[in-house]
Amino acid sequence: MWVATSLVAGAIAITACGAGDQPTPPVANGSVRVSRDSAPLGSPVDFTYKFVVADGARFDEDYRVMMHVVDADDELMWTDDHDPPTPTTQWKPGQTVEYTRTVFVPIYPYVGEATLHLGLYSPKTQLRLTLDGEDVGQRAYRAGKLQLQPQSENIFTVFKEGWHPAEVAEHNASVSWQWTKKQATLAFRNPRKDATFYLTLDQPGGVFNESQQVTVALGNTVVDQFEITPAKELLRRIPLKADQMGTEEMAELHVTVDKTFVPSQISAGTSKDPRELGVRVFHAFIDPARQ
């Protein structure tokens, strides 16, 4: 049995150009399956990751999965680097590790074909392991393609009353959100067919010790109710039926929380923010059923 270590990976990375070098055997065969061939900017895509662990392979540390999305010129657009749900130190020879992650395509100034590059790397040294596949350089492996479409292909939506202005994370401009008040209304063009409402939200914590109750209504019909736990981001996929959306050109969703807070009233003078805040929404997206 051989061990996948960052020391071995590092040695190979340094000496890979030598004429007598023997490449390390791959630790796994990796692949990515996308839920759709094409996706508009801003829309959700399910990425299903699959690793078939090589016979005799074992891992001395928990490696991270690298997934880079590059444009036609191989320029990096965004990443979905993450820890796999089963740590690599628990992977067994011959085992198939498979899981799905929902990713929202960033609003990036590019449309056209994008390529997915997959890898495994050490969070300690950043060095990558050898996988079985087409190496495009530096142990990044070609894993699939996705056609990116203009954002205008999405269902037209309007954040109406009950929303505060958008905010951006201080150290990551790709992460943005809008706070709701007690009730927030999202209007959207009626797709006149079944759809899914993707709602990603959280309550950052430090305000409520208990959960908040969230209700989502389509017009006057409640379509989802759930609890949100402090400091835990949540993604809800809420089915919307065509007949629930009626016959009007526009339909409306209402997101209501049972508890709100005002930062200036609970911060002992450390905040002057007078807003009424409910939950923090990262994505509110209408995805019509595809034929």
Secondary structure, 3 states (H helix, E strand, C coil): CEEECHHHHHHHHHHCCCCCCCCCCCCEEEEEEECCCEEECCCEEEEEEEEEECCCEEECCCCEEEEEEECCCCCEEEECCECCCCCHHHCCCCCEEEEEEEEECCCCCCCEEEEEEEEEECCCCCCECCCECCEEECCEEEEEEEEEECHHHCCCEEECCCECCCEEECCEEEEEEEEECCEEEEEEECCCCCEEEEEEEECCCCCCCCCEEEEEEECCEEEEEEEECCCCCEEEEEEECHHHHCCCCEEEEEEEECCCECHHHHCCCCCCCCCCECCEEEEEEEEECCC
